[in-house]
Amino acid sequence: MSLNYSIIGIRLKQARINKKITQEALAEKLDVSVAYVSRIECGSTNVNLKRLSEICTLLDVSEGEILSGVTMESNSYLNSAFNDLFKTCPPEKIDLIYKIAKVIADN
């Protein structure tokens, strides 16, 4: 699975806007250029995990939320992951996964 840097950029931009931080202020806190922040938000440059973590800390958002688009606080944060898993599983494995999950949930 490859990362979609355009989507990551969109999520970072939205998180920045939600925190009411300008690109200029974020760039200053990261000690980078405004152009670099803009390129990250546009998805035209790949952000490494260390820098992503720094940005997420400043924006008070989890890396998982930026990478996947869901938060662990959400009651349905695994729905997308399970749906993706089930798309590749044959029906008998889906049934087995359900039965195992049911046993765990009931105990």
C-alpha positions in Angstrom: 0.0 0.0 0.0 1.5 3.3 -1.0 0.7 6.6 0.7 -1.4 9.2 -1.1 0.4 12.4 -0.4 -2.4 14.5 -1.9 -4.9 13.2 0.6 -2.4 13.5 3.4 -1.8 17.1 2.4 -5.5 17.9 2.3 -6.0 16.5 5.8 -3.0 18.4 7.1 -4.3 21.6 5.6 -7.7 21.0 7.1 -6.2 20.3 10.5 -4.1 23.6 10.2 -7.2 25.6 9.3 -9.2 24.0 12.2 -6.4 25.2 14.6 -6.5 28.6 13.0 -2.8 28.5 12.1 -1.5 30.1 9.0 1.0 28.4 6.7 3.4 31.1 7.7 3.1 30.4 11.4 3.4 26.7 10.9 6.4 27.1 8.7 8.0 29.3 11.4 7.4 26.7 14.1 8.8 24.0 11.9 11.8 26.2 10.8 11.0 25.5 7.1 9.8 27.7 4.2 6.2 28.6 3.6 6.7 27.1 0.1 7.6 23.8 1.7 4.4 23.8 3.9 2.4 24.7 0.8 4.0 21.8 -1.2 3.1 19.3 1.6 -0.5 20.5 1.6 -0.7 20.3 -2.1 0.8 16.8 -2.1 3.5 17.8 -4.5 6.2 16.8 -2.0 6.5 13.7 0.2 6.6 14.4 3.9 8.7 11.9 6.0 7.3 10.4 9.1 9.5 12.5 11.4 8.3 15.7 9.9 4.7 14.4 9.8 4.9 13.7 13.5 6.2 17.2 14.2 3.4 18.8 12.2 0.8 16.6 13.9 2.1 17.6 17.3 1.8 21.3 16.4 -1.7 20.8 15.0 -2.8 18.6 17.9 -3.9 15.8 15.6 -2.8 12.2 15.5 -0.7 10.8 12.7 -3.2 8.0 12.3 -6.0 10.4 11.6 -3.9 12.2 9.0 -2.8 8.9 7.3 -6.1 7.1 7.5 -8.7 9.8 7.8 -10.3 8.3 10.9 -9.8 8.8 14.6 -9.6 6.2 17.2 -12.1 8.2 19.2 -14.7 7.5 16.5 -16.8 4.5 17.3 -16.4 3.3 13.7 -12.7 3.8 13.2 -12.2 0.2 12.1 -15.1 0.0 9.7 -13.1 1.0 6.7 -10.3 -1.4 7.6 -12.6 -4.3 8.1 -14.4 -3.4 4.8 -11.1 -3.4 3.0 -10.1 -6.7 4.6 -13.4 -8.4 3.7 -13.1 -7.3 0.0 -10.1 -9.6 -0.3 -11.4 -12.6 1.7 -13.5 -15.5 0.4 -16.9 -15.9 2.0 -15.8 -18.8 4.2 -13.0 -16.7 5.8 -15.4 -13.8 6.4 -17.7 -16.3 8.2 -14.8 -17.6 10.3 -13.7 -14.0 11.2 -17.3 -13.2 12.2 -17.5 -16.3 14.4 -14.2 -15.5 16.1 -15.2 -11.9 16.7 -18.5 -13.0 18.1 -16.8 -15.4 20.6 -14.5 -12.6 21.7 -17.4 -10.1 22.0 -19.5 -12.4 24.0 -16.8 -13.2 26.6 
